[in-house]
Amino acid sequence: MRLQHLSLTNFRSYARLEMDFPRRVTVLQGDNAQGKTNLIEAIVYLSTTRSILAGSEKELVNWIALSDPMPYARAVGRALGSDGEIEIAVTLVPGNGNGVFRKQVRLNGVPRRAMDVVGKIPTVSFLPQDVDLVRGAPVERRRFMDMALCQLDHWYCRAVSRYNKVLSQRNALLRTLREEGGDLDQLFPWDKWLTEEGSLIVSQRRSLLSALNELVWERHHLVTGGTERLQLEYVPGLDLTGAMTRDEVKEFFHEQLAVNRDREIAAGMTLFGPHRDNFLFLVAERDLRVFGSRGQQRTAALSLRLAQVAFMTNALGASPVLLLDDVMSELDFTRREALLHVIGEVEQVIITTTDWADLSPEFLEGADCYRVVEGRVLPMESEA
């Protein structure tokens, strides 16, 4: 899959952008706060329909456009894959006058649900904020697993959506039972739906972490020159033992809910399940979140993203679009060379940087180079 063209209207700092991607490597150079990350964010948004930085859809709308009578933002991506050309368009429009914006999604001009276009343009992005994958809260790592799997399996994406809806309803019922009492049998259908979707999520996440654990060691060995051995350890929100099938996970999940029903009613929330999943980054059996330096944490996050590229390439039979946002300046020579080695294995890479010197003249000669200035992308072939 290759991204051929990106069109933005009122998206973040871009009032209007039309940009082609004819070559395998694209480099975007510019000072901070000029719009480099916004462009990367737009591509990820078309890939996942989720922002990597914004807390709400409204934040994606250009602030000048927000003062218009009918404010909106639009991102369109055209890509070419083995099945031909596709176009994904996401338009953000005001909701019911409450300041909330909603998505209108089209695939090849046909209205679709957001989850139906996830992964149509597969991407892996690495940003400075990715250090939070290691040092941040478990929700960051659950989001990573979900976005990696949703791009490959729409059934997984649907299961996560249904699970979250059932979890919300079940928690509301638990609070009602705590405060008002009632028939505990009301929980049975919610338990059934929760364990049905939850068992699929757990099984898929466990398979993902198993595959990534093999790949991340190789990538981390390359990035660190063999000085460290990185391992990933899945920590499910259920006390699973051994290699359990999905049916066994579902049965065990049912048992956990039944045994702990009184505790959950007292807490007013579901205490067990994939919504409490986590995974650890271990070096010499030490958790990098607790014992790792910031440099180790950043390197582990980079190794995870590189392992994700390999995992998605194996699953898809072609590499995802690799998006690197201002990460070269944070890496030493060895890590930079390792990253450039991986770049040579992917079909398309888009890199942002504040300094041309972060990339060698030889590398830049094989790339389309641009300068980003105040929401404008200017060709820099002669100056790069």
N, C-alpha and C positions, 0 to 999 in steps of 0.2 A: 504494500500500500504506500503510495506516494501522495503527499499533499501537493496539489498543483497551484491552487489559487486560494487566497484569503481575502474576504471582503468584510469590512467593519463599518458600521454606521452608529455614531453616538455610543461607542463601546469604550468605557473608561476614558482615556485621554485622546482617543481617536474620534474626531468628528466624522472623518471619512478616510478610508484606506482601501486601496485596491492593490494587491501585491501578488506577483507570480513567484513560484519556487521551481525554476527550471533545472537546477543542478542538485547534486546529492547533498552538498554542504552549503548552508547559509549562515553567515556571520553578521550579527547586528551589534554595532558598537555605538556607545553613547554614554554621556554622564548619567549620574543617578537621577531618578525622577523625570526621565524624558519619555518613557513609554515602552522600554524594552520588555519589562516583565508583563505589562499589559498585553502585549502581543502574544507572548508565551501563554498567558492565562486564557486568551481567546481560543487558541488552538486546543488547549486541554478542555475548555468548556464545550467545544464542538465534539470532542472525543467522549466526554463523560457526562455532559450536561450539568456538571457541578463546578463551582468556582474553587480554585485552589487557595484563594486568599480572602474573598469577600464573605461577610457574614450574612448578607441578604442579596437578593437579585437587584434591589434598588441601587446598591453600591456599584453595580456594573454599568449603570446608565451615566453617560457624560453629564457632569454637573450643570453645564450650560443648557443642555437639552431638557433637564428637569424643570426649567422655567417655562418651557413651551406649553401651549394649551393641551397638546396631545403628545406628551413625552414618550419616547421609545428608544430601544437599542436593538441592534441587529448584528449577528455574526453569521457569515456564510462561508463554508469550506467546500471546495471541490477537490476530489481526490480520485486517483486512478489505481485500481487493484486488478487482481486476476479475473474478476467478474465484470470488469469494465469501469466506467466512470460513475461516480456517485456525487450527489450534492446534499449537504446537510445545512439547513438554515434554522437558526434559533432567534426568535424575536421576543423581546421583553416589552410587555405593555402593562399599563396600570390595571390593577384589579378593581375592586368595588369601592373606590374612593377612600380606601383606608391606608394609602401610602405603600401598599404592597404591590410588587410587580409579579406577573405570572408569565410563564414560558409558553410560546407557541412554536411547536417543532414541526418541521417538514423534512421528509426524505424524498429526494427527487421530485419535489413539488407537491407531494402527498402528505396531508396532516398525519402525524404519528404521535404516539406517547413518547415521553422523554426516554424511557428505558429501552424503547425499540431501536434507538440510534446509538446507544452506548456501545463503544468498541468498533463502530463502523469505520472510524479512522483511529486505529489503535495507537496509543502514545505511551511513552514513559518519560516523565519529567524529573529533573533533579534541580532543586532550588536550595539556596542557603538555609531556608527554613526547614529543610529536610532533617536537620540535626534533631528536630523534635520527634522524629520517628524513633530515636534511641532514648533521648532524655525526657520526652514528654509523657503525658498520661496515656493509659491503655487505649483510650478512644482514638488516638492518633494511629496506633498500630491496627486497630480494627478497621479504620477507614482505609488504610493501605491495603489490607487483605480484600476488602469489599471492592475497591476500585480495580485492583488487579484481576479479580475473578469475574467481575461484572463485564469487563471488556472481552472476556472469552466465553462466557456462558450466560445467556439471557435467562435461563431457568434459575440460575443462582440469584441473579438480580431481582427476579420476581419473588423468590423465596425470602430475600432480605426485606423487601417492601412489605410483603404480607406478614412476616414475623413481627416487624416493628408495629404494625397496626394492631395485631392480636395482643402484643405485649402491652400496648397502651390501654386497650380495653380490659385486659385481665388485671392490670394494676389498679384501674379505676374500680373494678369490682372488689378487689382485695381491700381497698380503702373503705368501700361501702360496708363490707362485711365487718370490718373492724369498728366502724363508727355506729352502725345501725343493726348489725347482726343479720341473720337470714339463712337460707338453705345453702349449705356448702356444695350441694350437687350442681349449683349454678356454675361452678368452676370446671366441671367435667368437659363440656365442649371446648372451652378455651384451652384447657390442658391438651386436648387432642390436637387442636390446630397448632398450638405452640410447639409441641414436640414433633409434629409432622414437618413443619418448615425448619425448626431448629436442628433436627437431625441431619437434614441436607446441608445446612450451613456449616455445622461442625465437621461433617465428613469432608466437605470441599476445602475448608480452611486447613484441616489436618493434612490433606494431600498436598495443598499448596506449600505449606511450611516444610513438608518432607522433601519436596522437589527443590525448593529454594535453598534448603540447608546443604544439599549436595553442590549446588551451583555457587553459593555464596563463598564457600571455602576456596574454590578455585579463583574467583574474582578477587577475594581479599588477599590471597597469597600473591597474586599479581600486583595488586595495589601497594602492598606493604613490603614487597621484596622478600616474602616468606618469613617475616619476623613474627607474625601472629597467626593464630588459627581461630577464625571466627565461626561460631556455631549459633544456630537459631533454635530455640526451644519453645514449642507451643504449650501454652498454659490455658487449657480450656476452662470455661465457666462451669463445667461439670467435672466431677472427680472421676474421669475415665481411667480405665486400666487396660493395658494391652491394646492389641489391634482389633477394634470392634467394628462390625459392619454397621451400616446405617440403621438397619432394623434393631440391632443390639443397642445402639446409641439412643434410638427413640424409646425403647423399653426402659432403659436405665434413666432417661430423662423423666419419663412418667413416674418411676419409682421415687426419684428425688423430689418431685413436686408433691406426691402423696405423703411421703414421710415428713416433709417439712412444712405442711400446710399451715399448722398453727403458727409457726415462726413467720411465715410470709404474711398471714393475716395481721399479726401483731406489728409487722414492719410496714404493711400497706404497699408492698412491692414484691415483684418476682425476684428471688434471691439467686436463682440458678439458671444458667442458659448461656448461649453464645453472646448475648449482650454484655457478658462479663468476661469474654475471652481476652487473652493477652498473649504476647510472645516476648521472649527475652533475647538479647544479644549477649553472648557469652564469649569471653576470651580467657583461657586458662580457668574455666568454670566460674569466672567472676562476671557478675552482671554489670555491663558497661553503663547502664543508667545510674548505678550507684558508685561504681569504682573507676569508671573510664574518664580520661581527660576529655576536654572538648575536642581536641584533635582526633583522639580515638573514636569518639562518637560520630564526628563528621565523616571519618574514613569508613566506619561501619555502615553509615547511611548510604554513602556512595557505593560500597560493595553490594548492598541490598538492591539498589536501583540497577546496577549492572547485572546482577543475578536475575532481576525481573525482566530485563531485556532478553536474556538468554532463554528464560522460561517461556515468555510470550512468543519468541521466535520458534521454539520447539513446538509450541501448541498450534501456531498459526501457519507454520511453514514459510513464514516471511517475517522480517523484523518490523517492530513498531517504529513509529517516528520518535526519534530521541530528541528531547528538548532540554537544553542545558542553560540555565539562567545564572549568569555571572558567578560561576563556580571555579573557573580556572585560577583566579587571583587568590583563592583560599587554599589551593593545593601546592605542595612542594613539587620539585622537578620529577621525582619518581612517580608520584600519584598522577601528575599531569600527563606523563608519558604513558602510563597504564590506561588512562582514560582515552587518550588519543588512539591507542591500540584498539580499544573496543569500538571507538567511532569508526574505524576502518572496516568493522564487520557489519555495520548497519546500513540500510538502504537509503536512509535520509536522516540528517541531523540538522538542527537549528540551534545555534549557539549565540548567547548574548555576552558581551564583555564591556567593561569600561575602558580597557587599554588594549590597543592592537598588539602590544608587546607580549601579552599573555599567550599569543599564538605565533608560531614560527612563520616566517615569510613563505616557506615551502607549502605549509598548510593553507595559508591564505590564498596562494596562487590557484589552488584547486577549488576555491569557494566563491560564491557570490557574496560580495561584501557591501554592507549598507551602513549608513550613519543615521541614528535615531535622534531627532531634535524636536522637542515639544510636540509630540504626537504626529510627527511626519517622518517617513522613511525615505531617505535619500540615497541613491546609488553612489558607491564610493570605489568603483573598480579601479579608477586611475590613481586614487590616493592610498588604497590598501596595500 
